[in-house]
Amino acid sequence: MHIADEVASKGYLITSSELADLMDINASAVTSRGDHWVWRNWVVSRVRREGNQSAIRFC
C-alpha cells in the first residue's frame, strides 16, 4: 500500500496493468470498472486510454 500512497501523493499516473498488479487481479478487471471508482482509501480515476491500457490516477 506504500506504493499506492506514493503514487497518490506525488500525482503520478500508472497503467491499468500496474494497478492490476497492485490489486492482484487481471488487468481487464481494472479497465472494466469504469472511469471513477473506489479502491481501499483511494478514488481511482481513468485519465486516458493508451491502446489496450488506461492511464490511472489515485486521488
ChimeraX attribute file (.defattr): number of C-alpha atoms within 10 A of each C-alpha:
attribute: neighborCount
match mode: 1-to-1
recipient: residues
	/A:1	10
	/A:2	7
	/A:3	9
	/A:4	18
	/A:5	14
	/A:6	12
	/A:7	17
	/A:8	17
	/A:9	11
	/A:10	10
	/A:11	12
	/A:12	13
	/A:13	17
	/A:14	18
	/A:15	21
	/A:16	24
	/A:17	21
	/A:18	17
	/A:19	21
	/A:20	16
	/A:21	12
	/A:22	12
	/A:23	13
	/A:24	9
	/A:25	12
	/A:26	13
	/A:27	19
	/A:28	13
	/A:29	12
	/A:30	23
	/A:31	21
	/A:32	8
	/A:33	12
	/A:34	11
	/A:35	14
	/A:36	14
	/A:37	13
	/A:38	12
	/A:39	10
	/A:40	7
	/A:41	11
	/A:42	14
	/A:43	13
	/A:44	21
	/A:45	18
	/A:46	21
	/A:47	15
	/A:48	13
	/A:49	13
	/A:50	10
	/A:51	6
	/A:52	10
	/A:53	17
	/A:54	23
	/A:55	19
	/A:56	25
	/A:57	23
	/A:58	24
	/A:59	15
